[in-house]
Amino acid sequence: MIKYFKTDEQKKMRRLEAFEEGCWIDMFNPTDDEIEDTSLVSGIPEEMLKAALDEEETARIERDEGVFMCLMDTPTITDTDDGDTYETIPLALIYNEKCIVTVSLRGNPVLADFISNRVGVDTAKSVYFILTFMLGNAKRFLSNLRQIDKKSLRVQAELHRSMKNKELIQMLELENSLVYFSTSLSSNMSVYQKMGKLPLVTENEEYGDLYEDALIETRQAVEMCNIYRDILSGTMDAYASVISNNLNVVMKLLAVITLIISIPTLVASLWGMNVGVPFEGKLWGFGVVIGICVVLTAICSFILIRATNSIKIKTPRHLKHRRRRGRD
């Protein structure tokens, strides 16, 4: 899909019916014919227009015969049956003397703010347009990171009440999202640093201030993403330890029950053989056998429970020395 926009004299974004010089061409999930038509009217190579259509494309900056392309990763939220999924997709901002073009697989909320005039941009100032998008993209990362943190806390609260596979899978998906965000933010940082070396950015005070704001927001997003990822990774490890410990407790209980039940089974097997046994033919023999089973079971139960409760984990010597040194 292709849309044409241009900033009017009142600095408001208005939509155009066709291409004009100095306009902004917004393309998301374009067809091959749309890419070919845009390449003809804008003079931008088709290879650059198709770069952002590959979800695995890495963030970078390219220049080719008067055409400048800034490709960066942007956060996106996908609605699924199991809830929202946080991902990143590439978005290309390309400009030359004729126009500026944005290409992505999906609609972008930052560009939507440009269209609705919630954020003011000038289509005639391509570098200012890109820097404003960089700032909005960094803020979008921060907003999604806060949503991931709130969702993580909500899932952890549910896990405290009952340990279910559904919540554990949600935690794993959030951890994967943070990994994607961390990788994308690192790639964007390298692009932003290259962008800051452009003469138009370094020589223009307004552009320089806008670039510094975008860089600060991106660095904050990188730090937040790393913190949330470490916390979530530690939380997942803690829950894995809790699950393993609960399993060990259950297995220990089952082992004790199995051993205790085997004692009366053994006694009953011995007295049930087709050979001569004590108390054979006595009316009170059955009661004596039951009494023997009860006594032996009680004694074994006492010994097993006491033995299992007395088991302690021994601390290695080198860890003991570290603890002593820490206390000193």
Phi, psi and chi 1 to 4 in degrees:
 res  aa     phi    psi   chi1   chi2   chi3   chi4
   1 MET       -  139.7 -174.4  173.9 -177.6      -
   2 ILE  -125.1  135.7  -58.0  178.2      -      -
   3 LYS  -132.2  145.0  -64.6 -180.0 -179.0  179.2
   4 TYR  -114.4  134.2  -58.1   94.4      -      -
   5 PHE  -136.9  155.8  -59.8   93.9      -      -
   6 LYS  -155.0  144.0 -169.2  173.8 -176.7  178.7
   7 THR   -82.2  128.7  -53.8      -      -      -
   8 ASP   -87.6 -170.3   57.7   17.2      -      -
   9 GLU   -68.1  -26.1  -63.9  178.0   -5.7      -
  10 GLN   -87.0   12.4  -72.8   76.3   30.0      -
  11 LYS    61.7   31.4  -57.6  -60.9 -179.7 -177.9
  12 LYS  -109.2  143.1  -63.5  -66.6 -176.2 -179.7
  13 MET   -80.9  126.0 -170.2   72.1   67.7      -
  14 ARG  -127.6  150.0   61.9 -177.5  179.7   88.5
  15 ARG   -87.8  142.5 -174.5  169.2  178.8  177.8
  16 LEU  -107.6  157.5  -56.0  176.0      -      -
  17 GLU   -85.9  -27.0  -64.1  -63.2  -29.0      -
  18 ALA  -146.9  175.8      -      -      -      -
  19 PHE   -69.3  138.1  172.4   82.7      -      -
  20 GLU  -136.9  150.7  -66.8 -178.0    9.8      -
  21 GLU   -66.4  140.4  -72.5 -162.5    6.2      -
  22 GLY    82.5   11.2      -      -      -      -
  23 CYS   -94.4  175.0   72.1      -      -      -
  24 TRP  -115.2  125.0  161.8   35.4      -      -
  25 ILE  -103.3  114.7  -54.8  175.8      -      -
  26 ASP  -100.2  116.7 -177.4   25.4      -      -
  27 MET  -122.5  127.2  -53.1  173.2   63.9      -
  28 PHE  -135.5  130.6   61.5   91.9      -      -
  29 ASN    49.7   55.0 -163.5   20.2      -      -
  30 PRO   -76.1  156.0   29.2  -33.9      -      -
  31 THR   -85.0  170.2   62.8      -      -      -
  32 ASP   -63.1  -37.8  -67.5  -22.6      -      -
  33 ASP   -66.2  -40.0  -67.5  -22.5      -      -
  34 GLU   -65.9  -38.5  -69.6  174.3  -20.8      -
  35 ILE   -64.9  -42.9  -68.8  174.9      -      -
  36 GLU   -63.6  -43.2 -176.2  178.4   -4.5      -
  37 ASP   -64.9  -42.1  -65.8  -20.1      -      -
  38 THR   -65.5  -37.6  -57.4      -      -      -
  39 SER   -63.8  -37.0  178.4      -      -      -
  40 LEU   -69.0  -43.7  -69.8  174.6      -      -
  41 VAL   -80.2  -27.3  -62.0      -      -      -
  42 SER   -98.4  -23.5   64.4      -      -      -
  43 GLY    80.5   14.7      -      -      -      -
  44 ILE   -94.7  132.8  -62.4  174.2      -      -
  45 PRO   -60.0  146.6  -21.4   31.8      -      -
  46 GLU   -64.3  -30.4  -67.8 -174.1   17.8      -
  47 GLU   -60.6  -39.1  -67.9   75.1   13.9      -
  48 MET   -70.2  -38.0  -74.1 -170.8  174.0      -
  49 LEU   -68.0  -27.7  -65.1  174.8      -      -
  50 LYS   -90.4   -6.9  -66.8 -179.6  179.0  179.3
  51 ALA   -60.5  -41.9      -      -      -      -
  52 ALA   -78.5   -5.0      -      -      -      -
  53 LEU   -83.4   -5.4  -58.6 -178.9      -      -
  54 ASP   -97.5  116.7 -177.1    4.9      -      -
  55 GLU   -64.7  -21.2  -67.2 -174.2   -3.7      -
  56 GLU   -95.1    7.3  -56.1  -60.2  -32.5      -
  57 GLU   -68.2  138.8 -164.3   73.4   24.8      -
  58 THR   -89.5  151.5   57.3      -      -      -
  59 ALA   -69.0  138.0      -      -      -      -
  60 ARG  -168.3  174.4   65.5 -177.5 -174.8  -84.0
  61 ILE  -123.2  134.8  -72.6  178.4      -      -
  62 GLU  -133.2  148.3  -77.1 -171.9   11.7      -
  63 ARG  -132.0  138.7  -61.6  178.7 -175.1  176.9
  64 ASP  -156.4  103.6 -177.5   19.4      -      -
  65 GLU    51.1   57.8  -61.8  178.9   -3.7      -
  66 GLY    82.0    3.9      -      -      -      -
  67 VAL  -110.0  131.4 -179.6      -      -      -
  68 PHE  -117.6  129.3  180.0   88.3      -      -
  69 MET  -124.9  130.2 -178.5 -177.9   72.9      -
  70 CYS  -117.6  109.8  179.5      -      -      -
  71 LEU  -106.3  124.6 -177.3   66.6      -      -
  72 MET  -140.1  163.7   64.3 -172.7   75.2      -
  73 ASP   -90.9  142.2  -69.3  -32.8      -      -
  74 THR  -127.7  144.6   60.5      -      -      -
  75 PRO   -76.9  148.2   28.0  -33.1      -      -
  76 THR  -144.9  151.4 -179.7      -      -      -
  77 ILE  -116.1  127.1  -57.5  176.1      -      -
  78 THR  -112.6  127.8  -55.8      -      -      -
  79 ASP   -82.1  125.5  -66.7  -28.4      -      -
  80 THR  -127.4  174.9   60.9      -      -      -
  81 ASP   -65.2  -28.4  -64.1  -24.5      -      -
  82 ASP   -92.3    3.0  -62.8  -30.7      -      -
  83 GLY   123.0 -170.9      -      -      -      -
  84 ASP   -76.6  139.6  -64.3  -24.4      -      -
  85 THR  -118.0  129.5  -58.6      -      -      -
  86 TYR   -98.6  124.3  -61.6   86.1      -      -
  87 GLU  -137.0  177.5  -59.2  172.5  -20.7      -
  88 THR  -130.2  142.9   58.8      -      -      -
  89 ILE  -132.8  153.1   59.0  172.5      -      -
  90 PRO   -76.7  151.8   25.4  -31.9      -      -
  91 LEU  -140.5  131.7 -175.4  142.6      -      -
  92 ALA  -107.7  133.9      -      -      -      -
  93 LEU  -114.9  115.4  -64.1  100.0      -      -
  94 ILE  -124.2  136.5  -46.5  166.8      -      -
  95 TYR  -145.7  154.2   74.0   88.0      -      -
  96 ASN  -142.4 -160.4   57.2    8.2      -      -
  97 GLU   -69.3  -22.8  -65.1  179.9   -6.7      -
  98 LYS   -85.9  -44.2  -67.8 -176.0  177.4 -179.1
  99 CYS  -163.3  179.1   62.0      -      -      -
 100 ILE  -124.3  138.5 -178.9  168.8      -      -
 101 VAL  -126.9  136.0 -178.5      -      -      -
 102 THR  -117.2  134.9   57.6      -      -      -
 103 VAL  -132.1  130.6 -172.8      -      -      -
 104 SER  -155.9  167.1   64.1      -      -      -
 105 LEU   -79.5  -24.6  -71.7  170.8      -      -
 106 ARG  -135.7  165.0  -53.8  175.4 -169.5  172.4
 107 GLY   -65.8  145.6      -      -      -      -
 108 ASN  -112.5  132.3 -171.4  -84.1      -      -
 109 PRO   -66.5  -28.5   20.2  -31.2      -      -
 110 VAL   -67.6  -43.8  179.1      -      -      -
 111 LEU   -66.1  -32.5  -62.8  179.6      -      -
 112 ALA   -63.0  -34.8      -      -      -      -
 113 ASP   -66.1  -35.8  -69.0  -20.2      -      -
 114 PHE   -63.6  -44.2  -66.5  174.4      -      -
 115 ILE   -66.0  -39.7  -64.2  173.2      -      -
 116 SER   -84.2    2.1   61.0      -      -      -
 117 ASN    66.8   18.1  -69.5  -59.8      -      -
 118 ARG   -70.3  -28.1  -75.8 -166.0  -68.9  -93.1
 119 VAL  -124.2  125.2  177.7      -      -      -
 120 GLY   -84.2  128.0      -      -      -      -
 121 VAL  -136.8  163.6  -68.6      -      -      -
 122 ASP  -122.2  118.3 -169.0  -12.6      -      -
 123 THR   -67.0  -17.4   55.2      -      -      -
 124 ALA   -80.1  -15.8      -      -      -      -
 125 LYS  -109.1   90.5  -61.5  179.1  179.9  178.8
 126 SER   -65.6  -43.9  -58.1      -      -      -
 127 VAL   -65.2  -41.8  176.3      -      -      -
 128 TYR   -61.7  -39.3 -177.4   82.8      -      -
 129 PHE   -59.5  -46.5 -172.7   99.8      -      -
 130 ILE   -67.4  -42.6  -66.7  176.1      -      -
 131 LEU   -64.7  -38.4  -68.0  174.2      -      -
 132 THR   -64.8  -39.4  -54.8      -      -      -
 133 PHE   -65.8  -40.1  177.8   83.3      -      -
 134 MET   -58.5  -42.8  -71.1  167.4   53.9      -
 135 LEU   -65.4  -45.9  178.3   59.4      -      -
 136 GLY   -64.9  -35.0      -      -      -      -
 137 ASN   -66.7  -40.9 -168.2   47.2      -      -
 138 ALA   -63.7  -40.4      -      -      -      -
 139 LYS   -66.1  -34.2  -69.0 -178.7  178.1  179.5
 140 ARG   -65.6  -39.3 -178.9   61.3   56.2  176.6
 141 PHE   -60.6  -44.4  -92.9  109.3      -      -
 142 LEU   -62.4  -41.9  -71.5  171.7      -      -
 143 SER   -63.2  -44.0  175.8      -      -      -
 144 ASN   -68.0  -34.6  -72.8   -4.0      -      -
 145 LEU   -64.8  -39.2  -74.9  170.4      -      -
 146 ARG   -65.3  -38.4  -66.1 -171.3 -175.6   97.5
 147 GLN   -64.1  -40.5  -67.2  178.3   17.4      -
 148 ILE   -64.2  -40.6  -70.3  175.5      -      -
 149 ASP   -64.3  -43.4 -176.8   50.5      -      -
 150 LYS   -65.0  -40.5  -68.9  179.8 -179.9  178.6
 151 LYS   -66.2  -37.4 -171.8  173.7 -179.1  179.0
 152 SER   -63.1  -43.2  172.9      -      -      -
 153 LEU   -64.3  -37.7  -66.2  175.7      -      -
 154 ARG   -66.9  -41.8 -175.4  171.1   63.1 -106.5
 155 VAL   -66.9  -38.1  174.2      -      -      -
 156 GLN   -64.2  -38.4  -70.2 -179.5   39.4      -
 157 ALA   -63.1  -38.6      -      -      -      -
 158 GLU   -67.8  -35.4  -65.7  175.1   -1.7      -
 159 LEU   -68.7  -30.1  -78.7  172.8      -      -
 160 HIS   -65.6  -33.6  -78.8  -57.6      -      -
 161 ARG   -78.2  -41.2  -69.1 -167.1  -65.8  -92.4
 162 SER  -156.2  131.9   62.0      -      -      -
 163 MET   -83.7  107.9 -164.8   76.4   65.7      -
 164 LYS  -125.4  154.3  -63.4 -179.9 -179.5  178.6
 165 ASN   -66.2  -32.5  -68.6  -25.3      -      -
 166 LYS   -60.3  -46.9 -179.9 -179.9  178.2 -179.0
 167 GLU   -67.1  -37.0  -76.5   74.7   17.8      -
 168 LEU   -64.9  -38.8  -68.2  173.7      -      -
 169 ILE   -66.4  -38.3  -67.3  173.5      -      -
 170 GLN   -63.3  -40.8  -70.3  178.6   -5.3      -
 171 MET   -62.4  -40.8  -67.6  -77.2  -74.4      -
 172 LEU   -64.8  -40.6 -179.6   60.3      -      -
 173 GLU   -64.7  -38.6  -69.1  176.5   -9.0      -
 174 LEU   -66.0  -39.0  -67.4  176.5      -      -
 175 GLU   -63.8  -41.2 -172.3  176.7   10.9      -
 176 ASN   -63.2  -39.5  -67.7  -22.5      -      -
 177 SER   -62.6  -39.9  -61.8      -      -      -
 178 LEU   -66.7  -33.8  -70.3  175.3      -      -
 179 VAL   -65.3  -44.0  172.5      -      -      -
 180 TYR   -62.1  -43.7  -65.1  142.7      -      -
 181 PHE   -62.8  -42.7  -84.9   24.0      -      -
 182 SER   -62.4  -43.6  178.1      -      -      -
 183 THR   -64.7  -43.7  -56.1      -      -      -
 184 SER   -66.9  -40.5  -61.9      -      -      -
 185 LEU   -65.7  -37.3  -74.8  169.2      -      -
 186 SER   -64.0  -41.0  -61.1      -      -      -
 187 SER   -66.1  -40.9  -59.5      -      -      -
 188 ASN   -64.5  -35.8  -74.5   -6.6      -      -
 189 MET   -61.2  -40.7  -83.5  -63.2  -64.0      -
 190 SER   -65.1  -36.8   62.0      -      -      -
 191 VAL   -67.9  -42.6  172.0      -      -      -
 192 TYR   -63.4  -39.7  -70.6    5.7      -      -
 193 GLN   -64.3  -38.8  -69.0  171.3   -3.6      -
 194 LYS   -67.5  -36.8  -66.9  178.8 -179.4  178.1
 195 MET   -63.5  -34.5 -167.1   74.2 -176.6      -
 196 GLY   -70.5  -13.0      -      -      -      -
 197 LYS   -91.2   -4.1  -63.2  177.6 -178.2  178.8
 198 LEU   -68.3  139.8  -63.8  177.6      -      -
 199 PRO   -57.8  -37.1  -24.5   33.7      -      -
 200 LEU   -62.9  -28.7  -71.3  175.0      -      -
 201 VAL   -83.7  -42.6  177.1      -      -      -
 202 THR   -74.1  -30.0   56.0      -      -      -
 203 GLU   -90.9  -16.7  -63.6  173.7    0.3      -
 204 ASN  -103.7  120.9 -170.3  -55.6      -      -
 205 GLU   -65.5  -40.6 -176.4  177.5   -4.1      -
 206 GLU   -63.5  -45.0 -178.7 -177.1    7.2      -
 207 TYR   -65.0  -38.7  -70.4  178.3      -      -
 208 GLY   -62.9  -42.6      -      -      -      -
 209 ASP   -64.9  -41.3  -66.6  -19.7      -      -
 210 LEU   -65.6  -38.7 -173.4   58.3      -      -
 211 TYR   -65.2  -41.9  168.3   76.1      -      -
 212 GLU   -62.2  -40.1  -71.5  -64.7  -28.9      -
 213 ASP   -62.6  -44.0  -67.7  -19.6      -      -
 214 ALA   -64.5  -38.7      -      -      -      -
 215 LEU   -67.2  -40.6 -166.0   62.3      -      -
 216 ILE   -64.5  -45.1  -69.8  171.7      -      -
 217 GLU   -63.4  -38.5  -66.5  -70.2  -24.2      -
 218 THR   -67.8  -41.7  -55.6      -      -      -
 219 ARG   -62.4  -39.8  -73.8  174.3  176.7  169.1
 220 GLN   -63.2  -40.2 -177.6 -179.1   -5.8      -
 221 ALA   -64.0  -39.2      -      -      -      -
 222 VAL   -62.9  -45.1  171.0      -      -      -
 223 GLU   -64.5  -44.7  -66.7  176.5   -1.7      -
 224 MET   -62.1  -42.0  -74.3  178.7   59.2      -
 225 CYS   -63.2  -42.6 -175.5      -      -      -
 226 ASN   -65.2  -40.1  -68.5  -25.7      -      -
 227 ILE   -65.5  -49.1  -68.0  172.2      -      -
 228 TYR   -62.3  -37.5  -68.1  159.7      -      -
 229 ARG   -67.2  -41.9 -174.2 -179.2   61.5  178.1
 230 ASP   -65.2  -41.9  -67.4  -19.0      -      -
 231 ILE   -63.9  -45.4  -68.0  174.6      -      -
 232 LEU   -67.2  -37.7 -165.0   56.7      -      -
 233 SER   -64.2  -43.1  177.8      -      -      -
 234 GLY   -64.4  -37.0      -      -      -      -
 235 THR   -65.4  -42.1  -56.9      -      -      -
 236 MET   -62.8  -40.5  -70.6  -68.1  -68.2      -
 237 ASP   -64.0  -38.6  -67.5  -19.3      -      -
 238 ALA   -65.2  -43.0      -      -      -      -
 239 TYR   -66.8  -34.6  -80.3  116.9      -      -
 240 ALA   -63.7  -39.4      -      -      -      -
 241 SER   -66.8  -39.7  -60.4      -      -      -
 242 VAL   -63.6  -44.2  170.2      -      -      -
 243 ILE   -62.8  -43.0  -66.5  171.8      -      -
 244 SER   -64.3  -39.2  177.8      -      -      -
 245 ASN   -67.5  -41.3 -177.4   64.2      -      -
 246 ASN   -62.4  -38.9  -68.5  -20.3      -      -
 247 LEU   -64.7  -40.3  179.6   61.0      -      -
 248 ASN   -63.5  -39.2  -68.5  -24.1      -      -
 249 VAL   -64.4  -43.4  171.2      -      -      -
 250 VAL   -64.6  -43.7  172.3      -      -      -
 251 MET   -64.1  -38.3  -66.4  -56.6  -64.1      -
 252 LYS   -64.2  -42.2 -178.2  177.4   69.7  173.2
 253 LEU   -64.2  -42.8  178.7   61.6      -      -
 254 LEU   -64.8  -37.6  -69.7  176.0      -      -
 255 ALA   -64.5  -41.7      -      -      -      -
 256 VAL   -64.9  -44.4  171.1      -      -      -
 257 ILE   -62.3  -40.2  -66.6  174.3      -      -
 258 THR   -63.2  -44.2  -57.9      -      -      -
 259 LEU   -65.5  -39.8  -69.6  173.8      -      -
 260 ILE   -66.8  -42.6  -67.1  174.3      -      -
 261 ILE   -66.8  -28.9  -67.8  176.7      -      -
 262 SER   -68.6  -21.8   64.8      -      -      -
 263 ILE   -69.4  -55.8  -65.0  172.1      -      -
 264 PRO   -62.6  -29.4   18.5  -30.3      -      -
 265 THR   -63.9  -41.6  -57.0      -      -      -
 266 LEU   -64.4  -45.6  176.3   61.7      -      -
 267 VAL   -63.0  -45.3  174.5      -      -      -
 268 ALA   -64.0  -33.2      -      -      -      -
 269 SER   -68.4  -40.9  -60.7      -      -      -
 270 LEU   -64.4  -43.5  -67.6  174.5      -      -
 271 TRP   -78.1  -10.7 -105.5  -90.5      -      -
 272 GLY   -96.8    3.9      -      -      -      -
 273 MET   -74.8  155.1  -66.1 -169.2  -57.7      -
 274 ASN   -84.3   49.2  -63.6  -35.8      -      -
 275 VAL  -136.8  171.3  -65.2      -      -      -
 276 GLY   -69.4  130.5      -      -      -      -
 277 VAL  -132.3  160.6  -68.1      -      -      -
 278 PRO   -58.8  149.4  -24.6   33.3      -      -
 279 PHE    64.7   20.7  -42.1  123.8      -      -
 280 GLU   -69.8  131.9 -176.9  178.8    2.8      -
 281 GLY    80.7    3.7      -      -      -      -
 282 LYS   -94.8  138.1  -54.5  -65.5 -176.4 -178.7
 283 LEU   -67.3  -31.3  -65.3  176.0      -      -
 284 TRP   -90.3    5.0   42.1  -93.5      -      -
 285 GLY   -64.1  -40.2      -      -      -      -
 286 PHE   -62.6  -40.7  178.5   77.3      -      -
 287 GLY   -64.7  -36.7      -      -      -      -
 288 VAL   -65.8  -42.0  172.4      -      -      -
 289 VAL   -63.2  -42.2  173.3      -      -      -
 290 ILE   -63.5  -40.2  -66.1  -62.0      -      -
 291 GLY   -63.3  -42.1      -      -      -      -
 292 ILE   -61.1  -42.8  -66.8  172.8      -      -
 293 CYS   -61.1  -43.7  -67.9      -      -      -
 294 VAL   -64.3  -44.9  172.0      -      -      -
 295 VAL   -64.0  -48.6  172.3      -      -      -
 296 LEU   -62.8  -39.2  -68.4  176.6      -      -
 297 THR   -64.4  -42.2  -58.8      -      -      -
 298 ALA   -63.5  -43.8      -      -      -      -
 299 ILE   -63.3  -46.7  -65.7  173.0      -      -
 300 CYS   -65.4  -37.9  -68.9      -      -      -
 301 SER   -62.0  -44.5  -59.6      -      -      -
 302 PHE   -60.7  -45.2  175.3   77.0      -      -
 303 ILE   -65.4  -44.9  -64.9  173.0      -      -
 304 LEU   -66.8  -44.5  -71.0  173.2      -      -
 305 ILE   -64.3  -40.9  -65.8  173.3      -      -
 306 ARG   -66.4  -38.2 -174.9  175.1 -179.2 -179.0
 307 ALA   -67.8  -41.4      -      -      -      -
 308 THR   -69.6  -35.0   53.3      -      -      -
 309 ASN   -73.3  -23.3  -68.6  -25.2      -      -
 310 SER   -87.8   -4.2   63.1      -      -      -
 311 ILE   -72.7  127.4  -63.7  176.1      -      -
 312 LYS  -127.3  147.1  -63.9 -178.6  179.7  179.0
 313 ILE   -82.1  123.3  -60.2  175.0      -      -
 314 LYS   -81.9  131.8  -63.9 -177.4  178.6  179.2
 315 THR   -84.1  130.7  -55.3      -      -      -
 316 PRO   -58.8  153.2  -23.6   32.6      -      -
 317 ARG   -61.5  -41.0  -67.2 -177.7  178.6  179.2
 318 HIS   -64.9  -30.1   65.6  -79.6      -      -
 319 LEU   -72.9  -34.7  -67.7 -179.8      -      -
 320 LYS   -63.1  -42.3  -69.3 -177.9  177.8  179.5
 321 HIS   -62.4  -38.8  -67.5  -48.2      -      -
 322 ARG   -64.1  -41.8  -72.4 -176.9 -179.3  178.3
 323 ARG   -64.1  -40.3  -68.2  179.4  179.4  177.1
 324 ARG   -64.5  -42.0  -69.7  173.8 -177.8  174.7
 325 ARG   -64.6  -37.5  -69.3  175.7 -175.8  175.3
 326 GLY   -64.8  -38.7      -      -      -      -
 327 ARG   -67.4  -38.9  -67.9  175.6 -179.6  175.5
 328 ASP   -66.0      -  -64.3  -20.9      -      -
